[in-house]
Amino acid sequence: METELKPNEGKKGIITVDGAQYLRLPIRTHLITDEDNICDVAQQYSQSLLQPGDVLFISEKCVACTQKRAIPMEEIKPRKLAYFLSKYVTKTPHGIGLGMPETMEYALRECGTLRILFAAFISVIGKKLFRKKGWFYAVAGYKARSIDGPCHNTIPPYNHYVVLGPTKPEKVARDIQARIGFPVCIVDINDLEGQILAVSDKSLDKKLYARILQDNPLGQDDQQTPMGIIRRVQ
């Protein structure tokens, strides 16, 4: 199995942080769906690969998909407000975010209409008066920021789904650690930014692991590697 652990194409295997070197080993899995149990998946694919000192990290979207937090586009009926607000969201090559009515609809459902309207108002003020972007998500919060819409480079069938952030990620991380016996991070990493959403043990330094994974070693296209191993090598 060790010979199968290699960096994804275009990604570096080793990163140096504060003078220490860390190996990031992506783990390929089957296509994860809501028929899977995330603890079973983590045990199945990582248990035989983990070594003392390793940390298992898992994409938040992988966790969300097992929690029935991935919704087919055809099942979403956006309200008029969602159509209106989505027109003003900046779209980037790295993801559509809330720039479509279906994702905006779920932002309204997850965060509440008043909060999203207030975030939109603050965003306009920030752009007009201070020429700064990013205020919308700062006000709307993590639930809005974690919503992903379909992209052409997303692995099917999720290229036709809206995926929300996972529920109770700290508990999920603890449950996985209890199953596999190794520390676990639930991560929200993309090609623009990233954060450690949850850790299984409070002793894990979220900021450190965010820096270790800052270049998104799992990728966000069709790699089908929703989890990986962090291993300090020097």
C-alpha positions in Angstrom: 0.0 0.0 0.0 2.8 2.4 0.7 3.8 2.5 -3.0 0.3 3.9 -3.7 0.9 6.9 -1.4 2.2 9.6 -3.6 1.5 13.3 -4.2 -1.4 14.2 -6.5 -0.3 15.5 -9.9 0.9 19.1 -9.7 1.1 19.0 -5.9 4.2 18.9 -3.7 4.6 16.0 -1.3 6.7 17.8 1.2 6.4 21.2 2.8 8.7 23.0 5.2 7.1 24.9 8.1 9.1 26.5 10.8 12.2 24.5 9.8 10.4 21.2 10.0 9.5 19.0 7.0 6.1 17.4 6.6 5.0 14.8 4.1 1.4 15.1 2.9 0.1 11.8 1.5 -3.3 11.8 -0.2 -5.4 8.7 0.1 -7.6 7.6 -2.8 -11.0 6.3 -1.9 -14.1 5.2 -3.6 -16.7 7.9 -4.4 -18.1 8.9 -0.9 -21.9 9.3 -0.7 -24.5 9.5 2.0 -24.6 5.7 2.1 -21.2 5.7 3.7 -20.2 6.0 7.4 -17.3 8.4 7.7 -15.7 6.4 10.5 -15.9 3.2 8.4 -14.4 5.0 5.5 -11.5 6.4 7.5 -10.7 3.1 9.1 -11.0 1.2 5.7 -8.5 3.4 3.9 -6.2 4.8 6.5 -5.8 2.2 9.3 -3.1 0.1 7.6 -1.2 3.2 6.4 -0.9 5.3 9.6 2.3 5.3 11.6 3.1 6.6 15.1 3.1 10.4 15.0 0.8 10.7 11.9 -2.3 12.8 11.7 -5.2 11.9 9.4 -6.8 14.9 7.7 -10.2 14.7 5.9 -12.0 17.1 3.6 -15.0 18.7 5.2 -16.9 18.0 2.0 -16.2 14.3 2.3 -17.7 14.4 5.8 -20.7 16.5 4.6 -21.5 14.1 1.9 -21.9 11.2 4.4 -24.3 13.5 6.4 -26.7 13.9 3.5 -25.5 17.5 3.2 -25.1 17.2 -0.6 -28.2 18.3 -2.5 -29.0 17.6 -6.2 -29.5 20.9 -8.1 -32.9 19.7 -9.5 -34.3 19.4 -5.9 -33.5 23.1 -5.1 -36.2 25.7 -5.7 -34.6 29.1 -5.1 -36.7 32.0 -4.0 -36.7 35.4 -5.9 -34.4 36.9 -3.3 -31.8 34.2 -4.0 -31.9 35.1 -7.7 -31.4 38.7 -6.9 -28.6 38.4 -4.4 -26.6 35.9 -6.4 -26.2 38.3 -9.2 -23.9 40.5 -7.1 -21.6 37.8 -5.8 -18.1 37.8 -7.3 -17.3 34.6 -9.1 -13.8 33.1 -9.2 -12.1 30.3 -11.2 -11.8 28.4 -7.9 -15.5 28.0 -7.2 -18.8 29.6 -7.8 -19.6 30.1 -4.1 -22.9 31.9 -3.6 -22.9 33.2 -7.2 -25.8 31.1 -8.3 -29.4 31.1 -7.0 -29.2 27.5 -5.7 -26.3 28.1 -3.5 -27.6 31.5 -2.3 -30.9 29.8 -1.5 -29.1 27.5 0.9 -27.2 30.4 2.4 -30.6 32.0 3.2 -31.8 28.7 4.7 -28.6 27.9 6.7 -27.8 31.4 8.0 -31.2 33.1 8.0 -32.6 35.8 5.7 -31.8 38.7 8.0 -28.2 37.8 8.4 -27.6 37.3 4.7 -29.3 40.7 3.9 -27.2 42.4 6.6 -24.1 40.7 5.2 -25.0 42.0 1.7 -25.5 45.5 3.0 -22.1 45.5 4.8 -20.5 44.1 1.7 -21.8 47.0 -0.4 -20.6 49.5 2.2 -17.2 47.9 2.2 -16.8 47.9 -1.6 -18.2 51.4 -2.1 -16.6 53.3 0.8 -13.5 51.3 1.6 -12.8 49.4 -1.7 -12.4 46.2 0.2 -13.9 42.8 -0.6 -14.7 39.8 1.7 -17.0 41.5 4.1 -20.0 39.5 3.1 -18.5 36.2 4.2 -17.0 37.8 7.3 -20.6 38.8 8.4 -22.5 35.8 7.0 -20.1 33.4 8.7 -18.8 29.9 8.2 -22.1 28.3 7.2 -22.3 30.6 4.1 -18.6 30.4 3.3 -18.7 26.6 3.4 -21.4 26.2 0.7 -20.0 24.9 -2.6 -21.8 24.9 -5.9 -21.3 22.7 -8.9 -18.2 23.3 -11.1 -17.1 21.6 -14.3 -14.0 20.1 -12.7 -15.9 18.6 -9.7 -16.1 14.8 -9.7 -19.5 13.5 -10.8 -22.2 13.4 -9.6 -21.2 16.3 -7.4 -20.8 18.5 -10.4 -24.6 18.8 -10.3 -24.9 19.2 -6.5 -24.8 21.9 -3.9 -22.7 20.8 -0.9 -23.0 22.3 2.5 -20.6 22.3 5.4 -20.6 19.3 7.8 -22.6 19.3 11.0 -20.8 18.8 14.4 -17.3 18.4 12.8 -15.6 18.3 16.2 -17.6 15.3 17.2 -16.9 13.6 13.9 -13.1 14.1 14.4 -13.3 12.7 17.9 -15.4 9.7 16.7 -12.9 8.9 13.9 -9.9 9.1 16.3 -11.7 6.8 18.7 -12.1 4.3 15.8 -8.6 4.5 14.3 -6.4 5.5 17.3 -4.8 8.5 15.6 -5.4 12.2 15.7 -7.8 13.7 13.1 -8.3 17.1 11.5 -11.4 18.0 9.5 -10.2 20.6 7.0 -11.6 23.2 4.7 -8.8 23.8 2.2 -8.9 25.1 -1.4 -6.6 26.8 -3.8 -7.4 30.2 -2.4 -7.4 29.7 1.4 -7.9 27.2 4.1 -8.6 26.5 7.7 -8.7 23.6 10.1 -12.4 23.2 10.8 -12.1 20.7 13.7 -9.6 18.6 15.5 -10.0 15.4 17.5 -7.7 16.6 20.3 -7.3 20.1 21.6 -3.5 19.7 21.7 -3.5 19.8 17.9 -2.4 23.3 16.7 -5.0 24.4 14.1 -2.8 27.2 12.8 0.2 24.9 12.3 -1.8 22.3 10.4 -3.4 25.0 8.3 0.1 26.1 7.2 1.1 22.6 6.5 -1.9 22.2 4.2 -1.9 25.7 2.8 -1.1 24.6 -0.8 -4.1 22.2 -0.9 -2.3 18.9 -1.4 -5.6 17.0 -1.8 -6.6 19.2 -4.8 -10.3 20.0 -5.5 -10.9 18.6 -8.9 -11.4 14.9 -9.8 -8.5 13.4 -7.7 -10.9 11.4 -5.6 -8.5 11.8 -2.6 -10.7 13.2 0.2 -8.3 12.4 3.0 -4.6 12.2 3.6 -1.9 11.7 6.1 0.4 14.3 7.6 3.8 12.8 8.6 6.7 14.8 10.0 9.9 13.6 8.3 12.5 16.0 9.7 
